[in-house]
Amino acid sequence: MSENKGASYKPFVPADKVVPELTVTSIILGILLAVIFGAANAYLGLRVGMTISASIPAAVLSMGVIRFILRKDSILENNMVQTIGSAGESLAAGAIFTLPALFLWAEEGKIEAPSMLTITLICLVGGVLGILFMIPLRQALIVEEHGVLPFPEGQACSEVLMAGEEGGSKAGAVFSGLGIAALYKLLTDGFKLWPSEVGHDIKFFKGSSLGMQVLPALAGVGYICGPKISSYMFAGGTLSWFVLMPVIALFGADATVFPGTEVIGTLDPGSLWGTYVRYIGAGAVATGGVISLIKSFPMIVRTFKATMATFGKKDDQKITTLPRTQQDLPMPLVIGLVILLVLLIWLLPTFPVNPLGALLVVIFGFFFAAVSSRMVGLIGSSNNPVSGMAIATLLATTVLLKVTGTAGTKGMVGAIAIGGIICVVAAIAGDTSQDLKTGFLVGATPKKQQIGEMVGVVASAISIGYVLDLLNKAWGFGGSEIPAPQGMMMKMIVEGIMNAQLPWGLIFIGVFVAIVIEILGVPVMPVAVGMYLPFSLSAGIMCGGIIRWFVEKRTKNNEKLNKEAVERGTLYTSGLIAGEGLMGILLAVFAVAHLDIDISSKFSIGQVGSLVMWVLMLATLVYTCFGKKNLKYIVGKSDVQYDAADANEDASDE
């Protein structure tokens, strides 16, 4: 591919044309979407262990507002909105991987509850460092490697922006999903007209339980991830709930095994999962992260060497003579801000780290920012091993802090603070690189985009602490409502190194299960996450994956319809996830305020009604994918009957 390096391109908006970009409208709308998608992704990530990319939904919503409500026509304003808005999702992803550990230790009485200032500063410092570390890499990764690094999400987002005349109907799909999911969540988990989980313990197969959580966000996650990833998660849940738990119940029936305090035979499936299987799942998840990092290590080394080889290369022109599309924030300002942030990490009591810890932030931060930015360009944000980078950082940081005398609770908090900053750095650096690639293709001004990223980071950093605190007060991290899988795992890793108080036998079972899965050639991480989470959650996600499979199968011989159907479904399910996340946060407010809106004691349609409503909700997804004019493709024909006449008929209907 090297022959395409530096391939010429023509931006959508010419470099010599100045159009509205960083405007009051784009800033306000971008901040709003950053907070919304940040909060929704925090809820989603704490519940299912993964987040969704907000770039394309933010771009579509922006076009719906700016083009069709405000009657303005500016692709660069829309690009700025998605640049600011997507920062919220990325920052939330970095925060939920590590920071729940602080709340869990506070619940155990080991430390004081983390203040909003602490959470905000960790996220703010990590987010700003992620942007600053990416700025000197932009020329090397975005410009010099154009034609080599595909940046899949960045390319897709630019195509959506450049096809802005279709934005009205696309925005409608996002808003429809958001409204339907919010109403559904209110009725099921607010008014409790029907249960959000249906299930039954299998008496003759002790230790197992068959169930499913029937919530819109799970269907959305399954659809966006696709049938393969969904099936891997489902397989992991099946392994835990129908193999490991029955084995524990069978052979340990009369025993009391650490960390449990009760006889195993007296435990129901939920207690078995919480007491034993969750540690096995955590071992598998940690191993999956390490395996993904090891497998990526050759690419990481090549990435870092290639990035550093072109680091700082620019034309010999002065910055004032560079075209608008090549202007970054000045390097003296970037270096000065990095030095200032490192001093703050060292000197502020908010960060319980010594000078060594501050130095580790710079070393790990810049290394993983460079790696994350380039890997996102190669394989996309969804496959970027951020959790593996976080695990590696925590392992190294915790060991170094312990051997240098910062042990015990102070060392654990310091390790999580450093790990939290690095995790946010990696997530934001990857997001920034995608956004800058989108801007490169549409003709945006990098300097203004970099400012926009910082605006999004500041807004999200201020709000994310309140979201985490609210969810913790409402339901508590680590429970059935918000299992917080990565946060729990990071907590276990740090405690295990500092205090050696973990059930290592269970964790090593998970480690070797993950190794066996890798040997079999199956992606470890989705299976491991499925092992860690309740089976009912994986079952709900599987439903979304099945619908994605059905849509792709029914349209596989009609390329135009296939692309349109999958895209409509992606936008609709993005709305489903955002709608449920926002309503979940509102219900958390009600729970903290002791406002009870439960009316199930007076009226409920029960589990049968719950399944009926679930099927109806899934039907809205299928209908959205195909549209009214293409309903014939759902039940009317088999896929072998598709031919050129069908494609011509679809084209004539447009």
C-alpha positions as CSV (number, residue, x, y, z in Angstrom):
1,M,0.0,0.0,0.0
2,S,3.0,2.3,0.3
3,E,2.6,3.4,-3.3
4,N,-0.5,5.3,-2.3
5,K,1.2,7.1,0.5
6,G,0.4,10.8,0.5
7,A,-2.1,10.3,-2.3
8,S,-3.6,13.5,-3.5
9,Y,-7.0,14.5,-2.4
10,K,-9.4,17.3,-3.1
11,P,-11.3,18.5,0.0
12,F,-15.1,19.0,-0.3
13,V,-14.6,22.7,0.8
14,P,-11.6,24.2,-0.9
15,A,-8.7,25.4,1.3
16,D,-9.1,29.0,-0.1
17,K,-12.8,29.2,0.8
18,V,-13.7,30.5,4.3
19,V,-17.1,29.3,5.6
20,P,-18.8,29.2,9.0
21,E,-17.2,26.5,11.2
22,L,-16.6,27.2,14.9
23,T,-19.8,29.2,15.5
24,V,-22.1,29.8,18.4
25,T,-24.6,27.4,16.9
26,S,-22.1,24.6,16.4
27,I,-20.6,25.1,19.9
28,I,-24.0,25.1,21.7
29,L,-25.3,22.1,19.7
30,G,-22.0,20.3,20.0
31,I,-21.9,20.7,23.8
32,L,-25.5,19.5,24.1
33,L,-24.7,16.3,22.1
34,A,-21.4,15.8,24.0
35,V,-23.3,15.8,27.3
36,I,-26.1,13.7,25.9
37,F,-24.0,11.0,24.2
38,G,-21.5,11.1,27.1
39,A,-24.2,10.4,29.6
40,A,-25.9,7.8,27.4
41,N,-22.7,6.0,26.7
42,A,-21.7,6.1,30.4
43,Y,-25.0,4.3,31.3
44,L,-24.6,1.9,28.4
45,G,-21.0,1.1,29.1
46,L,-21.6,0.5,32.8
47,R,-24.5,-1.8,31.9
48,V,-23.1,-3.9,29.0
49,G,-19.4,-3.1,29.0
50,M,-19.2,-1.4,25.6
51,T,-20.0,2.0,24.1
52,I,-21.1,3.2,20.6
53,S,-19.5,5.7,18.3
54,A,-21.3,9.0,18.4
55,S,-19.7,10.7,15.4
56,I,-22.3,9.7,12.7
57,P,-25.4,10.1,14.9
58,A,-24.1,13.5,16.0
59,A,-23.4,14.5,12.4
60,V,-26.9,13.4,11.3
61,L,-28.6,15.2,14.2
62,S,-26.6,18.3,13.5
63,M,-27.7,18.3,9.8
64,G,-31.3,17.8,10.9
65,V,-31.1,20.9,13.2
66,I,-28.8,23.2,11.2
67,R,-30.0,22.4,7.7
68,F,-33.7,21.7,8.2
69,I,-34.7,23.7,11.3
70,L,-32.3,26.7,11.2
71,R,-32.4,26.7,7.4
72,K,-28.6,27.0,7.2
73,D,-26.2,25.3,4.8
74,S,-22.8,24.7,6.2
75,I,-21.1,21.3,6.1
76,L,-18.2,22.6,8.3
77,E,-20.6,23.6,11.0
78,N,-22.1,20.1,11.0
79,N,-18.6,18.7,11.1
80,M,-17.7,20.9,14.1
81,V,-20.9,19.6,15.9
82,Q,-19.9,16.0,15.5
83,T,-16.3,16.8,16.5
84,I,-17.5,18.4,19.7
85,G,-20.3,15.9,20.3
86,S,-18.2,12.7,19.8
87,A,-15.8,13.8,22.5
88,G,-18.4,13.1,25.1
89,E,-18.8,9.5,24.0
90,S,-15.0,8.9,24.0
91,L,-14.4,10.5,27.3
92,A,-17.2,8.5,28.9
93,A,-15.7,5.3,27.5
94,G,-12.3,6.1,29.2
95,A,-13.9,7.1,32.5
96,I,-16.2,4.1,33.0
97,F,-13.3,1.6,32.4
98,T,-11.5,2.8,35.6
99,L,-13.2,5.3,37.8
100,P,-16.0,3.1,39.2
101,A,-13.3,1.5,41.3
102,L,-13.1,4.7,43.4
103,F,-16.8,4.6,44.1
104,L,-16.6,0.9,45.0
105,W,-13.7,1.5,47.5
106,A,-15.7,4.4,49.0
107,E,-18.7,2.0,49.5
108,E,-16.4,-0.5,51.2
109,G,-15.2,2.3,53.6
110,K,-11.6,2.3,52.4
111,I,-11.6,5.9,51.1
112,E,-13.8,9.0,51.0
113,A,-16.2,9.1,48.1
114,P,-14.5,10.8,45.1
115,S,-15.5,14.4,44.8
116,M,-16.9,15.8,41.5
117,L,-13.7,17.9,41.3
118,T,-11.6,14.8,41.4
119,I,-13.6,13.0,38.6
120,T,-13.7,16.2,36.5
121,L,-10.0,16.8,36.8
122,I,-9.0,13.2,36.0
123,C,-11.2,13.3,32.9
124,L,-10.3,16.9,31.9
125,V,-6.5,16.3,32.2
126,G,-6.8,13.0,30.3
127,G,-9.0,14.4,27.6
128,V,-6.9,17.5,27.0
129,L,-3.6,15.5,27.0
130,G,-5.2,13.1,24.5
131,I,-5.9,16.1,22.1
132,L,-2.5,17.7,22.7
133,F,-0.6,14.5,22.1
134,M,-2.5,14.0,18.8
135,I,-1.8,17.5,17.4
136,P,1.9,16.9,16.5
137,L,0.9,13.6,15.0
138,R,-1.7,15.0,12.7
139,Q,0.6,15.8,9.8
140,A,2.2,12.3,10.0
141,L,-1.0,10.3,10.3
142,I,-3.7,12.3,8.5
143,V,-1.7,14.0,5.7
144,E,1.4,12.0,5.1
145,E,-0.4,8.7,5.4
146,H,-3.4,9.6,3.3
147,G,-4.2,6.7,1.1
148,V,-2.5,4.3,3.5
149,L,-4.5,4.6,6.7
150,P,-8.2,4.2,5.8
151,F,-9.8,5.6,9.1
152,P,-13.0,3.7,8.5
153,E,-15.3,5.7,10.8
154,G,-13.7,9.0,9.7
155,Q,-14.3,8.2,6.1
156,A,-17.9,7.1,6.8
157,C,-18.7,10.3,8.7
158,S,-17.3,12.4,5.9
159,E,-19.5,10.6,3.4
160,V,-22.6,11.2,5.6
161,L,-21.7,14.9,5.9
162,M,-21.1,15.2,2.1
163,A,-24.5,13.5,1.5
164,G,-26.1,16.1,3.7
165,E,-29.1,16.6,1.5
166,E,-30.4,13.2,2.8
167,G,-30.0,14.4,6.4
168,G,-33.7,15.1,7.1
169,S,-34.9,11.5,6.8
170,K,-31.7,10.2,8.5
171,A,-32.2,12.5,11.5
172,G,-35.7,11.4,11.7
173,A,-34.5,7.8,12.2
174,V,-32.3,8.8,15.1
175,F,-35.0,10.9,16.8
176,S,-37.6,8.2,16.3
177,G,-35.4,5.6,18.0
178,L,-34.6,8.0,20.8
179,G,-38.3,8.7,21.5
180,I,-39.5,5.1,21.3
181,A,-36.7,3.9,23.6
182,A,-37.2,6.6,26.1
183,L,-41.0,5.8,26.3
184,Y,-40.3,2.1,26.4
185,K,-37.8,2.5,29.3
186,L,-40.2,4.8,31.2
187,L,-43.0,2.3,30.9
188,T,-41.0,-0.8,31.8
189,D,-38.4,0.4,34.4
190,G,-40.3,3.6,35.5
191,F,-44.0,2.7,35.8
192,K,-43.1,-1.0,35.7
193,L,-46.1,-1.8,33.5
194,W,-44.1,-4.9,32.5
195,P,-40.9,-6.4,33.8
196,S,-37.7,-5.5,31.9
197,E,-36.3,-9.0,32.5
198,V,-38.1,-12.3,31.9
199,G,-36.7,-15.5,33.1
200,H,-37.0,-18.8,35.0
201,D,-34.6,-20.8,37.1
202,I,-34.2,-24.4,35.7
203,K,-34.9,-26.6,38.8
204,F,-33.8,-29.9,37.3
205,F,-30.5,-28.3,36.1
206,K,-29.4,-26.6,39.4
207,G,-27.3,-23.5,39.1
208,S,-28.7,-22.5,35.7
209,S,-31.2,-19.9,34.8
210,L,-32.9,-19.0,31.4
211,G,-33.8,-15.4,30.9
212,M,-33.6,-12.3,28.8
213,Q,-33.5,-8.5,29.4
214,V,-36.0,-6.9,27.1
215,L,-34.6,-3.4,26.7
216,P,-34.2,-1.3,23.5
217,A,-30.5,-0.5,24.1
218,L,-29.6,-4.2,24.1
219,A,-31.2,-4.7,20.8
220,G,-29.4,-1.6,19.6
221,V,-26.0,-2.9,20.7
222,G,-26.6,-6.3,19.1
223,Y,-27.6,-4.7,15.8
224,I,-24.6,-2.3,15.7
225,C,-22.2,-5.1,16.7
226,G,-23.7,-7.5,14.2
227,P,-24.5,-11.2,14.5
228,K,-21.0,-12.5,14.9
229,I,-20.0,-10.3,17.9
230,S,-23.5,-10.8,19.4
231,S,-23.2,-14.6,19.1
232,Y,-19.8,-14.6,20.7
233,M,-21.2,-12.7,23.7
234,F,-24.1,-15.1,23.8
235,A,-21.7,-18.0,23.7
236,G,-19.8,-16.5,26.7
237,G,-23.1,-16.2,28.6
238,T,-24.0,-19.7,27.8
239,L,-20.7,-21.0,29.0
240,S,-21.1,-19.3,32.4
241,W,-24.7,-19.9,33.1
242,F,-25.1,-23.4,31.6
243,V,-21.7,-24.9,32.1
244,L,-19.6,-23.2,34.9
245,M,-22.5,-22.4,37.3
246,P,-24.1,-25.9,37.1
247,V,-20.6,-27.5,37.6
248,I,-20.0,-25.3,40.7
249,A,-23.5,-26.2,42.0
250,L,-23.0,-29.9,41.3
251,F,-19.5,-30.5,42.8
252,G,-19.7,-27.8,45.5
253,A,-23.2,-28.4,46.8
254,D,-22.2,-29.0,50.5
255,A,-19.0,-26.7,50.5
256,T,-18.3,-23.2,51.4
257,V,-15.6,-21.8,49.2
258,F,-13.9,-18.4,49.4
259,P,-14.9,-15.7,48.6
260,G,-18.4,-17.1,49.4
261,T,-19.6,-17.2,53.0
262,E,-22.6,-19.6,52.5
263,V,-22.9,-23.2,51.5
264,I,-23.0,-23.3,47.7
265,G,-26.0,-25.5,47.6
266,T,-28.1,-22.8,49.2
267,L,-27.2,-20.2,46.5
268,D,-29.6,-19.2,43.7
269,P,-28.2,-18.7,40.2
270,G,-27.8,-14.9,40.7
271,S,-25.8,-15.4,43.8
272,L,-23.6,-18.1,42.2
273,W,-22.8,-15.6,39.4
274,G,-22.1,-12.8,41.8
275,T,-20.0,-14.8,44.2
276,Y,-17.9,-17.0,41.8
277,V,-18.5,-16.7,38.1
278,R,-18.0,-13.0,38.0
279,Y,-14.3,-13.5,39.1
280,I,-13.9,-16.2,36.4
281,G,-15.3,-13.7,33.9
282,A,-13.0,-10.9,35.1
283,G,-10.0,-13.2,34.6
284,A,-11.2,-13.9,31.1
285,V,-11.8,-10.2,30.3
286,A,-8.4,-9.2,31.7
287,T,-6.7,-12.0,29.7
288,G,-8.6,-11.0,26.6
289,G,-7.3,-7.4,27.0
290,V,-3.8,-8.6,27.4
291,I,-4.1,-11.0,24.4
292,S,-5.4,-8.3,22.2
293,L,-2.5,-6.1,23.3
294,I,0.1,-8.9,22.7
295,K,-1.4,-9.6,19.2
296,S,-1.3,-5.9,18.4
297,F,2.2,-5.4,19.8
298,P,4.1,-5.9,16.5
299,M,1.7,-3.4,14.9
300,I,2.1,-1.1,17.9
301,V,5.9,-1.1,17.5
302,R,5.7,-0.5,13.8
303,T,3.0,2.1,14.4
304,F,5.1,4.0,16.9
305,K,8.3,3.8,14.7
306,A,6.4,4.9,11.6
307,T,4.8,7.8,13.5
308,M,8.0,9.0,15.0
309,A,9.8,8.7,11.7
310,T,7.5,11.3,10.2
311,F,7.0,13.2,13.4
312,G,7.1,16.9,12.9
313,K,7.6,16.8,9.2
314,K,6.1,19.8,7.5
315,D,6.7,21.9,4.5
316,D,9.3,24.6,5.0
317,Q,6.6,27.2,4.9
318,K,5.9,29.4,7.9
319,I,2.6,28.6,9.7
320,T,1.2,32.0,8.6
321,T,1.6,30.9,4.9
322,L,0.0,27.5,5.4
323,P,-3.4,27.0,3.9
324,R,-6.4,27.0,6.2
325,T,-6.7,23.3,6.0
326,Q,-3.2,22.7,7.3
327,Q,-3.1,25.0,10.3
328,D,-2.8,23.4,13.8
329,L,-2.6,25.0,17.2
330,P,0.9,26.4,17.7
331,M,3.5,23.9,19.0
332,P,4.8,26.3,21.7
333,L,1.2,26.5,23.1
334,V,0.9,22.7,22.9
335,I,4.2,22.0,24.7
336,G,3.4,24.7,27.3
337,L,0.0,23.1,28.1
338,V,1.5,19.7,28.4
339,I,4.0,20.9,30.9
340,L,1.3,22.8,32.8
341,L,-0.9,19.7,33.0
342,V,2.0,17.5,34.2
343,L,2.8,20.0,37.0
344,L,-0.9,20.0,38.0
345,I,-0.9,16.2,38.2
346,W,2.1,16.3,40.5
347,L,1.2,19.2,42.7
348,L,-2.6,19.1,43.1
349,P,-3.8,17.0,46.0
350,T,-6.7,15.8,43.7
351,F,-4.1,13.5,42.1
352,P,-2.6,11.3,44.8
353,V,0.6,10.6,42.7
354,N,4.2,11.4,43.2
355,P,6.6,12.8,40.6
356,L,7.1,9.3,39.3
357,G,3.4,9.0,38.8
358,A,3.3,12.3,36.9
359,L,6.2,11.1,34.7
360,L,4.4,7.8,34.0
361,V,1.4,9.8,32.8
362,V,3.6,11.5,30.2
363,I,5.4,8.3,29.1
364,F,2.3,6.0,28.9
365,G,0.1,8.9,27.7
366,F,2.1,9.9,24.7
367,F,3.0,6.3,23.7
368,F,-0.7,5.1,23.9
369,A,-1.9,8.3,22.2
370,A,0.4,7.6,19.2
371,V,-0.6,3.9,19.2
372,S,-4.3,4.6,19.6
373,S,-4.4,7.3,16.9
374,R,-2.7,5.1,14.3
375,M,-4.5,1.9,15.2
376,V,-7.8,3.7,14.8
377,G,-6.6,4.7,11.4
378,L,-5.9,1.1,10.5
379,I,-8.7,-0.9,12.1
380,G,-11.2,1.7,13.4
381,S,-12.3,2.8,16.8
382,S,-14.4,-0.3,17.5
383,N,-11.4,-2.6,17.4
384,N,-9.0,-0.2,19.2
385,P,-7.7,-2.2,22.3
386,V,-8.2,0.6,24.8
387,S,-9.1,-1.8,27.6
388,G,-5.9,-3.7,26.9
389,M,-3.9,-0.5,27.1
390,A,-5.6,0.4,30.4
391,I,-4.8,-3.1,31.8
392,A,-1.1,-2.8,30.8
393,T,-1.0,0.7,32.4
394,L,-2.5,-0.4,35.6
395,L,-0.3,-3.5,35.9
396,A,2.9,-1.4,35.3
397,T,1.7,1.5,37.4
398,T,0.6,-0.5,40.4
399,V,3.8,-2.5,40.5
400,L,6.0,0.6,40.2
401,L,4.0,2.5,42.9
402,K,4.3,-0.5,45.2
403,V,8.0,-1.0,44.8
404,T,8.7,2.7,45.3
405,G,6.8,2.8,48.6
406,T,3.4,4.1,47.6
407,A,1.4,1.0,48.7
408,G,-1.9,0.3,50.3
409,T,-5.0,2.4,49.7
410,K,-3.0,5.4,48.6
411,G,-1.2,3.3,46.0
412,M,-4.5,1.8,44.8
413,V,-6.1,5.2,44.4
414,G,-3.0,6.6,42.7
415,A,-2.9,3.6,40.3
416,I,-6.6,4.2,39.3
417,A,-6.0,7.9,38.9
418,I,-3.1,7.3,36.6
419,G,-4.9,4.5,34.8
420,G,-8.0,6.7,34.4
421,I,-6.0,9.5,32.9
422,I,-4.2,7.2,30.4
423,C,-7.5,5.4,29.5
424,V,-9.1,8.8,28.7
425,V,-5.9,9.9,26.8
426,A,-6.1,6.8,24.6
427,A,-9.8,7.0,23.9
428,I,-9.8,10.8,23.2
429,A,-6.6,10.5,21.0
430,G,-8.3,7.9,18.9
431,D,-11.5,10.0,18.6
432,T,-9.5,13.1,17.7
433,S,-7.7,11.3,14.9
434,Q,-11.0,10.1,13.4
435,D,-12.5,13.6,13.7
436,L,-9.4,15.2,12.1
437,K,-9.6,12.7,9.2
438,T,-13.2,13.6,8.6
439,G,-12.2,17.3,8.7
440,F,-9.3,16.6,6.3
441,L,-11.7,15.1,3.8
442,V,-14.4,17.7,4.0
443,G,-12.0,20.7,4.1
444,A,-12.2,21.7,7.8
445,T,-9.6,23.8,9.7
446,P,-7.6,21.5,12.0
447,K,-6.9,24.3,14.5
448,K,-10.6,25.0,14.9
449,Q,-11.4,21.3,15.2
450,Q,-8.8,20.9,17.9
451,I,-10.4,23.8,19.8
452,G,-13.8,22.1,19.3
453,E,-12.4,18.9,20.7
454,M,-11.3,20.7,23.9
455,V,-14.8,22.3,24.2
456,G,-16.3,18.9,24.0
457,V,-13.9,17.5,26.6
458,V,-14.5,20.3,29.0
459,A,-18.3,20.0,28.8
460,S,-18.1,16.2,29.2
461,A,-15.6,16.2,32.0
462,I,-17.8,18.6,34.0
463,S,-20.9,16.4,33.5
464,I,-19.5,12.9,33.7
465,G,-18.8,13.0,37.4
466,Y,-22.4,13.8,38.2
467,V,-23.6,11.0,35.9
468,L,-21.3,8.5,37.6
469,D,-22.3,9.7,41.1
470,L,-26.0,9.6,40.2
471,L,-25.9,6.1,38.8
472,N,-23.9,4.8,41.8
473,K,-26.3,6.4,44.3
474,A,-29.3,5.1,42.4
475,W,-28.3,1.4,41.9
476,G,-24.6,1.0,43.0
477,F,-21.8,-0.2,40.7
478,G,-21.3,-3.9,40.4
479,G,-25.0,-4.8,40.8
480,S,-27.4,-6.3,38.3
481,E,-28.6,-2.9,37.0
482,I,-25.1,-1.6,36.3
483,P,-22.5,-4.4,36.6
484,A,-19.6,-2.0,35.5
485,P,-17.5,-4.9,34.1
486,Q,-14.3,-3.1,33.2
487,G,-14.4,-1.0,36.4
488,M,-14.8,-4.1,38.6
489,M,-12.0,-5.8,36.7
490,M,-9.6,-2.9,37.1
491,K,-10.4,-2.8,40.8
492,M,-9.6,-6.5,41.1
493,I,-6.3,-6.1,39.3
494,V,-5.1,-3.2,41.5
495,E,-6.3,-4.9,44.7
496,G,-4.7,-8.2,43.7
497,I,-1.3,-6.6,43.2
498,M,-1.4,-4.4,46.3
499,N,-3.1,-6.6,48.8
500,A,-3.1,-10.1,47.3
501,Q,-6.7,-10.7,48.6
502,L,-8.3,-12.0,45.5
503,P,-9.7,-15.5,44.8
504,W,-6.9,-16.2,42.4
505,G,-8.1,-19.8,41.7
506,L,-11.3,-18.5,40.1
507,I,-9.4,-15.8,38.2
508,F,-7.0,-18.3,36.8
509,I,-9.9,-20.4,35.6
510,G,-11.0,-17.4,33.6
511,V,-7.4,-16.8,32.4
512,F,-7.1,-20.3,30.9
513,V,-10.6,-20.4,29.5
514,A,-9.7,-17.3,27.6
515,I,-6.5,-18.9,26.4
516,V,-8.5,-22.0,25.2
517,I,-10.9,-19.6,23.3
518,E,-7.9,-17.9,21.7
519,I,-6.4,-21.2,20.6
520,L,-9.7,-22.2,19.0
521,G,-9.5,-19.0,16.9
522,V,-12.5,-17.2,18.4
523,P,-12.2,-13.6,19.4
524,V,-11.6,-13.6,23.2
525,M,-13.0,-10.3,24.3
526,P,-16.7,-10.6,23.3
527,V,-16.8,-14.1,24.7
528,A,-15.1,-13.0,27.9
529,V,-17.5,-10.0,28.3
530,G,-20.4,-12.5,27.8
531,M,-19.0,-14.7,30.5
532,Y,-18.8,-11.8,32.9
533,L,-22.2,-10.3,32.3
534,P,-25.6,-12.0,33.1
535,F,-26.9,-14.4,30.5
536,S,-30.1,-12.4,30.2
537,L,-28.2,-9.4,29.0
538,S,-26.4,-11.3,26.3
539,A,-29.7,-12.9,25.2
540,G,-31.2,-9.4,24.7
541,I,-28.1,-8.3,22.7
542,M,-28.4,-11.5,20.6
543,C,-31.9,-10.5,19.4
544,G,-30.5,-7.3,17.9
545,G,-27.7,-9.4,16.2
546,I,-30.3,-11.7,14.7
547,I,-32.2,-8.8,13.2
548,R,-29.0,-7.4,11.7
549,W,-28.4,-10.9,10.2
550,F,-32.0,-11.0,8.9
551,V,-31.7,-7.6,7.3
552,E,-28.4,-8.4,5.6
553,K,-29.7,-11.8,4.4
554,R,-32.9,-10.4,2.9
555,T,-31.1,-7.7,1.0
556,K,-27.8,-9.4,0.1
557,N,-28.6,-9.4,-3.6
558,N,-29.7,-5.8,-3.8
559,E,-26.6,-3.8,-2.9
560,K,-28.4,-0.4,-2.9
561,L,-31.2,-1.6,-0.6
562,N,-28.7,-3.5,1.6
563,K,-26.6,-0.3,2.2
564,E,-29.7,1.8,2.9
565,A,-31.4,-0.7,5.2
566,V,-28.3,-1.3,7.3
567,E,-27.6,2.4,7.6
568,R,-31.2,3.2,8.6
569,G,-31.0,0.5,11.2
570,T,-27.7,1.8,12.6
571,L,-29.1,5.3,13.0
572,Y,-32.4,4.1,14.5
573,T,-30.5,1.8,17.0
574,S,-28.1,4.6,17.9
575,G,-31.3,6.5,18.8
576,L,-32.6,3.5,20.8
577,I,-29.3,3.4,22.8
578,A,-29.3,7.2,23.4
579,G,-33.0,7.3,24.4
580,E,-32.7,4.5,26.9
581,G,-29.5,5.9,28.4
582,L,-31.1,9.3,28.9
583,M,-34.3,7.9,30.4
584,G,-32.2,5.6,32.6
585,I,-30.4,8.7,34.0
586,L,-33.7,10.4,34.6
587,L,-35.0,7.3,36.4
588,A,-31.8,7.4,38.5
589,V,-32.7,11.0,39.4
590,F,-36.1,9.7,40.5
591,A,-34.5,6.9,42.6
592,V,-32.1,9.3,44.4
593,A,-34.9,11.7,45.0
594,H,-37.1,8.8,46.4
595,L,-39.7,9.6,43.8
596,D,-41.6,6.3,43.2
597,I,-43.6,6.1,40.0
598,D,-44.0,2.3,40.2
599,I,-47.7,1.3,39.5
600,S,-47.1,-2.4,39.0
601,S,-49.1,-3.2,42.2
602,K,-52.2,-1.8,40.5
603,F,-51.6,-2.9,37.0
604,S,-49.1,-5.0,35.1
605,I,-49.2,-7.0,31.9
606,G,-46.6,-9.5,33.3
607,Q,-43.9,-11.5,31.6
608,V,-46.1,-12.6,28.7
609,G,-47.0,-8.9,28.0
610,S,-43.3,-8.1,28.4
611,L,-42.4,-10.5,25.6
612,V,-45.2,-9.1,23.4
613,M,-43.9,-5.5,23.9
614,W,-40.4,-6.7,23.1
615,V,-41.5,-8.3,19.9
616,L,-43.3,-5.1,18.9
617,M,-40.2,-3.0,19.7
618,L,-38.1,-5.3,17.6
619,A,-40.7,-5.0,14.8
620,T,-40.2,-1.2,14.7
621,L,-36.5,-1.8,14.1
622,V,-37.2,-4.2,11.2
623,Y,-39.8,-1.8,9.7
624,T,-37.3,1.1,10.0
625,C,-34.6,-0.9,8.2
626,F,-36.8,-1.7,5.2
627,G,-39.2,1.2,5.0
628,K,-42.8,1.0,3.9
629,K,-42.1,0.6,0.2
630,N,-39.8,-2.4,0.8
631,L,-42.0,-4.5,3.1
632,K,-42.1,-7.1,0.4
633,Y,-38.5,-7.9,1.2
634,I,-39.4,-8.9,4.8
635,V,-41.8,-11.7,4.0
636,G,-42.8,-11.5,0.4
637,K,-39.8,-13.0,-1.4
638,S,-36.9,-15.2,-0.8
639,D,-33.5,-13.7,-1.4
640,V,-32.9,-15.8,-4.6
641,Q,-35.6,-13.9,-6.4
642,Y,-33.8,-10.6,-6.2
643,D,-32.6,-9.4,-9.6
644,A,-31.8,-6.2,-11.5
645,A,-35.6,-5.5,-11.9
646,D,-35.9,-5.2,-8.1
647,A,-33.0,-2.7,-8.0
648,N,-34.5,-0.7,-10.9
649,E,-37.9,-0.7,-9.1
650,D,-36.3,0.6,-5.9
651,A,-34.4,3.3,-7.9
652,S,-37.7,4.4,-9.6
653,D,-39.3,4.7,-6.2
654,E,-36.8,7.2,-4.9
